[in-house]
């Protein structure tokens, strides 16, 4: 699917905002940050490895759809990109794999200890970027409220990641648990970006809340789409995400394992009781789950969650700008979830 035109319009503004935040910071710590953002290579030389800025674009589009000016939302849009990278750096450390499908992660180049510093620095920079909303006329009480909203979303991501890691050695993962984790890991920050953009654009609180729920449900659909794709759409040369090798329970597994016959449970359990999955295990797991109808059932759930996200978007009833841009973004993020690159 072609990248929506809104990315080409908004991302240059986002890059300028991010660079203005970092331009006076010269300590070596920020070389790791610049590497994570795709601006430099591991030697500090200029590079062009910037990933698509989904969260920042989402925040900006929500503001426009609510009737706001793009320039007034840029500090918040940049904050969500920095927060996304903070989460990505820490997730890469937890996954422990040297390939995140773009290039070597920060921890592989500088070591886990320094990568933690880079991730924490990105989180602090995200908060500092949000404070810069006062420079475009946002009142201090509202800035404080928005800070609390973003911190709450980041904390929910951490809670979901903790729970996900704690289930690596377990087979009894319920659908409710899967939904809670996926909404937290992917939907919480995306939903907050949409909500904050709408609020800064001048929407009513109930409209912004509807956008937050749209983002949360979209995050759940994104995770479901990624789970289906890694089992049945992955090409032989595509990298396997580290969390999958670390035995994250994919939606088709969650839906199928509880009702499987004992023989199937033993076969699947034998693979998931290894320290890590072997790459060769994934086609075996896919074949077993497909024989049990897991792909069809998973796609039904995906369709339901995709439709729910669309309904929440409709219920926001924003009329100040082109809502079609948000629809295009939603469709693009779901299609991109088919690739091995992290969202």
C-alpha positions as CSV (number, residue, x, y, z in Angstrom):
1,X,0.0,0.0,0.0
2,X,1.3,3.4,-0.9
3,X,2.3,5.7,2.0
4,X,-0.5,8.3,2.5
5,X,0.4,11.8,1.1
6,X,-0.1,13.2,4.6
7,X,3.2,11.7,5.7
8,X,5.1,13.7,3.1
9,X,3.4,16.9,4.2
10,X,3.7,16.5,8.0
11,X,7.0,14.6,8.5
12,X,9.3,17.4,7.4
13,X,7.7,19.6,10.0
14,X,8.1,16.9,12.6
15,X,11.8,16.5,11.7
16,X,12.4,20.2,12.1
17,X,10.7,20.1,15.5
18,X,12.8,17.2,16.6
19,X,16.1,18.6,15.4
20,X,15.4,22.0,17.1
21,X,15.0,20.1,20.4
22,X,18.3,18.3,20.0
23,X,20.5,20.8,18.1
24,X,22.2,22.2,21.3
25,X,22.8,18.9,23.0
26,X,26.3,17.7,22.4
27,X,27.0,15.0,24.9
28,X,27.7,11.5,23.5
29,X,24.4,10.3,24.9
30,X,22.6,12.2,22.1
31,X,24.6,10.4,19.4
32,X,22.7,7.3,20.4
33,X,19.4,9.2,20.3
34,X,20.3,10.5,16.8
35,X,21.1,7.0,15.7
36,X,17.8,5.7,17.0
37,X,16.0,8.4,15.2
38,X,17.8,7.4,12.0
39,X,19.8,10.6,11.5
40,X,23.2,9.1,11.8
41,X,25.0,5.7,11.6
42,X,26.9,4.0,14.4
43,X,30.0,6.2,13.6
44,X,28.0,9.4,13.9
45,X,28.0,10.1,10.2
46,X,24.8,11.4,8.5
47,X,22.4,8.7,7.5
48,X,18.9,8.5,6.1
49,X,17.3,5.6,8.1
50,X,14.3,7.5,9.5
51,X,11.3,5.3,9.9
52,X,7.8,6.5,9.2
53,X,6.6,8.7,12.0
54,X,3.2,7.1,12.6
55,X,2.4,8.5,16.0
56,X,3.4,12.1,15.2
57,X,1.4,12.1,12.0
58,X,-1.6,10.6,13.9
59,X,-1.4,13.4,16.4
60,X,-1.1,16.1,13.7
61,X,-3.9,14.7,11.6
62,X,-6.3,14.5,14.6
63,X,-5.5,18.2,15.3
64,X,-6.3,19.1,11.7
65,X,-9.5,17.1,11.7
66,X,-10.6,19.1,14.8
67,X,-9.9,22.4,13.0
68,X,-6.5,23.2,14.5
69,X,-3.4,24.5,12.9
70,X,-0.5,22.2,12.2
71,X,2.1,24.5,13.7
72,X,0.4,24.5,17.1
73,X,0.5,20.8,17.5
74,X,4.1,20.1,16.4
75,X,5.6,19.9,19.9
76,X,3.1,17.3,20.9
77,X,3.5,15.3,17.6
78,X,7.3,15.3,18.2
79,X,6.8,14.2,21.8
80,X,4.9,11.1,20.7
81,X,7.6,10.2,18.2
82,X,10.2,10.5,21.0
83,X,8.0,8.4,23.3
84,X,7.6,5.8,20.6
85,X,11.4,5.5,20.2
86,X,11.8,5.3,24.0
87,X,9.6,2.3,24.0
88,X,11.3,0.8,21.0
89,X,14.8,1.0,22.5
90,X,13.6,-0.8,25.7
91,X,11.7,-3.4,23.7
92,X,14.8,-4.1,21.6
93,X,16.7,-4.8,24.8
94,X,14.0,-7.1,26.1
95,X,13.7,-9.0,22.8
96,X,17.5,-9.5,22.8
97,X,17.8,-10.0,19.1
98,X,20.4,-8.0,17.0
99,X,18.0,-7.3,14.1
100,X,14.9,-5.1,14.3
101,X,14.4,-5.3,10.5
102,X,15.9,-1.9,9.8
103,X,19.4,-2.0,11.2
104,X,21.2,-3.0,14.4
105,X,19.4,-1.7,17.5
106,X,21.0,0.7,19.9
107,X,21.7,-2.0,22.5
108,X,23.6,-4.1,19.9
109,X,25.9,-1.2,19.0
110,X,26.5,0.4,22.4
111,X,25.5,-2.3,24.9
112,X,22.3,-2.8,26.9
113,X,23.4,-0.5,29.8
114,X,24.0,2.5,27.6
115,X,20.9,1.7,25.5
116,X,18.8,2.0,28.8
117,X,20.3,5.5,29.2
118,X,19.3,6.3,25.6
119,X,15.8,5.1,26.1
120,X,15.3,7.0,29.3
121,X,16.8,10.1,27.6
122,X,14.2,9.8,24.8
123,X,11.4,9.6,27.4
124,X,12.7,12.8,29.1
125,X,13.0,14.5,25.8
126,X,9.4,13.6,25.0
127,X,8.2,15.3,28.1
128,X,10.4,18.3,27.4
129,X,9.0,18.5,23.9
130,X,5.4,18.5,25.3
131,X,6.3,21.4,27.7
132,X,7.2,23.4,24.6
133,X,3.5,23.7,23.9
134,X,3.6,26.7,26.1
135,X,5.7,28.4,23.4
136,X,2.7,28.2,21.0
137,X,0.2,29.6,23.5
138,X,-1.1,26.5,25.4
139,X,-1.9,27.5,29.0
140,X,0.2,25.9,31.7
141,X,-2.7,24.0,33.3
142,X,-3.5,22.3,30.0
143,X,0.2,21.5,29.4
144,X,0.2,19.8,32.8
145,X,-2.9,17.8,31.9
146,X,-1.5,16.7,28.6
147,X,1.8,15.7,30.3
148,X,-0.2,13.5,32.7
149,X,-2.1,11.9,29.7
150,X,1.1,11.0,27.9
151,X,2.7,9.7,31.1
152,X,-0.3,7.5,31.8
153,X,-0.1,6.1,28.3
154,X,3.6,5.4,28.6
155,X,3.0,3.7,32.0
156,X,0.3,1.5,30.4
157,X,2.7,0.4,27.7
158,X,5.2,-0.6,30.5
159,X,2.5,-2.5,32.4
160,X,1.5,-4.4,29.3
161,X,5.1,-5.2,28.4
162,X,5.7,-6.5,31.9
163,X,2.6,-8.7,31.7
164,X,3.6,-9.9,28.2
165,X,7.1,-10.9,29.4
166,X,5.7,-12.6,32.5
167,X,3.6,-14.9,30.2
168,X,6.6,-16.2,28.1
169,X,6.7,-19.5,30.1
170,X,3.0,-20.0,30.2
171,X,0.6,-21.5,27.8
172,X,-2.7,-20.5,29.4
173,X,-3.2,-17.0,28.0
174,X,-6.8,-16.0,27.7
175,X,-8.3,-13.9,24.9
176,X,-9.1,-11.1,27.5
177,X,-5.5,-11.1,28.6
178,X,-4.3,-10.9,24.9
179,X,-6.7,-7.9,24.3
180,X,-5.5,-6.1,27.4
181,X,-1.8,-6.5,26.5
182,X,-2.2,-5.6,22.8
183,X,-4.3,-2.5,23.6
184,X,-1.7,-1.5,26.2
185,X,1.5,-2.2,24.1
186,X,0.3,-0.7,20.8
187,X,-3.0,1.1,21.3
188,X,-2.3,3.1,24.4
189,X,0.3,5.5,22.9
190,X,-1.4,5.7,19.5
191,X,-4.8,6.4,21.1
192,X,-3.2,9.1,23.3
193,X,-1.6,10.7,20.3
194,X,-5.0,10.9,18.6
195,X,-6.7,12.2,21.7
196,X,-4.1,14.9,22.4
197,X,-4.1,16.1,18.8
198,X,-7.9,16.4,18.8
199,X,-7.8,18.4,22.1
200,X,-5.1,20.7,20.8
201,X,-7.1,21.2,17.7
202,X,-10.1,22.4,19.7
203,X,-12.4,19.3,19.8
204,X,-14.8,18.6,22.6
205,X,-13.6,16.1,25.3
206,X,-16.0,13.4,24.2
207,X,-14.8,13.7,20.6
208,X,-11.2,13.3,21.7
209,X,-12.2,10.4,23.9
210,X,-13.7,8.7,20.9
211,X,-10.5,9.1,19.0
212,X,-8.5,7.7,21.9
213,X,-10.7,4.6,21.8
214,X,-10.3,4.4,18.0
215,X,-6.6,4.3,18.5
216,X,-6.7,1.7,21.2
217,X,-8.8,-0.6,19.1
218,X,-6.7,0.0,16.1
219,X,-3.7,-1.0,18.1
220,X,-5.4,-4.3,18.9
221,X,-6.2,-4.8,15.2
222,X,-2.6,-4.0,14.3
223,X,-1.3,-6.7,16.7
224,X,-3.8,-9.2,15.4
225,X,-2.8,-8.5,11.8
226,X,0.9,-8.8,12.7
227,X,0.3,-12.1,14.4
228,X,-1.5,-13.5,11.4
229,X,1.1,-12.2,9.0
230,X,4.1,-13.6,10.9
231,X,2.6,-17.1,10.8
232,X,1.2,-17.3,7.2
233,X,2.5,-14.4,5.2
234,X,6.2,-14.2,6.1
235,X,8.7,-14.7,3.3
236,X,11.7,-16.9,4.0
237,X,14.1,-14.0,4.1
238,X,12.0,-11.9,6.4
239,X,13.4,-11.5,10.0
240,X,11.3,-13.0,12.8
241,X,10.4,-10.4,15.4
242,X,12.3,-11.0,18.7
243,X,9.2,-11.1,20.8
244,X,7.9,-14.0,18.7
245,X,11.1,-16.0,19.2
246,X,10.8,-15.1,22.9
247,X,7.5,-17.0,22.9
248,X,4.9,-14.2,22.9
249,X,1.6,-15.9,22.5
250,X,0.2,-15.0,19.1
251,X,-3.6,-14.5,18.6
252,X,-4.0,-17.8,16.6
253,X,-2.4,-19.7,19.5
254,X,-4.5,-18.0,22.1
255,X,-7.7,-18.8,20.3
256,X,-6.8,-22.4,19.5
257,X,-4.7,-23.9,22.3
258,X,-7.3,-24.1,25.1
259,X,-9.6,-26.4,23.0
260,X,-6.9,-28.4,21.2
261,X,-6.6,-32.1,21.6
262,X,-4.0,-33.4,24.2
263,X,-1.7,-34.6,21.4
264,X,-1.7,-31.1,19.8
265,X,-1.2,-29.4,23.1
266,X,1.9,-31.6,23.8
267,X,3.3,-30.8,20.4
268,X,2.8,-27.1,20.7
269,X,3.8,-27.1,24.4
270,X,7.1,-28.9,23.5
271,X,8.1,-26.1,21.2
272,X,7.0,-23.3,23.6
273,X,8.8,-24.9,26.5
274,X,12.2,-24.3,24.9
275,X,14.3,-21.4,26.1
276,X,13.4,-19.7,22.8
277,X,11.6,-20.7,19.7
278,X,13.8,-21.8,16.8
279,X,13.1,-20.1,13.5
280,X,12.2,-23.6,12.1
281,X,9.5,-23.9,14.7
282,X,7.4,-21.1,13.2
283,X,6.3,-23.0,10.1
284,X,5.5,-26.0,12.2
285,X,3.4,-23.9,14.6
286,X,1.7,-22.3,11.6
287,X,0.8,-25.6,10.0
288,X,-0.7,-27.0,13.3
289,X,-2.7,-23.9,14.0
290,X,-4.0,-23.7,10.4
291,X,-5.2,-27.3,10.6
292,X,-7.3,-26.2,13.6
293,X,-8.9,-23.3,11.8
294,X,-7.0,-20.7,13.7
295,X,-6.3,-18.5,10.7
296,X,-10.0,-18.1,9.9
297,X,-10.9,-17.5,13.5
298,X,-8.2,-14.9,13.9
299,X,-9.2,-13.1,10.8
300,X,-12.7,-12.9,12.1
301,X,-11.5,-11.2,15.3
302,X,-9.3,-8.9,13.2
303,X,-12.3,-7.9,11.1
304,X,-14.3,-7.1,14.2
305,X,-11.6,-5.0,15.8
306,X,-11.0,-3.1,12.5
307,X,-14.7,-2.3,12.2
308,X,-14.8,-1.2,15.8
309,X,-11.9,1.2,15.3
310,X,-13.7,2.6,12.3
311,X,-16.9,3.1,14.2
312,X,-15.1,4.9,17.0
313,X,-13.5,7.2,14.4
314,X,-17.0,7.9,13.0
315,X,-18.4,8.6,16.5
316,X,-15.8,11.4,17.0
317,X,-17.9,13.4,14.5
318,X,-15.0,15.8,13.8
319,X,-15.9,18.3,11.1
320,X,-13.1,20.8,11.2
321,X,-10.8,19.1,8.8
322,X,-10.3,16.1,6.4
323,X,-11.3,13.0,8.4
324,X,-10.4,11.0,5.3
325,X,-6.7,11.5,6.1
326,X,-7.2,9.6,9.4
327,X,-9.0,6.8,7.6
328,X,-6.1,6.5,5.2
329,X,-3.7,6.4,8.1
330,X,-5.7,3.6,9.8
331,X,-5.8,1.6,6.6
332,X,-2.0,2.1,6.1
333,X,-1.1,1.1,9.6
334,X,-3.0,-2.1,9.3
335,X,-1.4,-2.9,6.0
336,X,2.0,-2.1,7.3
337,X,1.5,-4.5,10.2
338,X,1.9,-7.3,7.6
339,X,5.6,-6.4,7.4
340,X,8.2,-7.5,10.0
341,X,9.1,-3.9,10.8
342,X,7.9,-2.8,14.3
343,X,5.1,-0.2,14.4
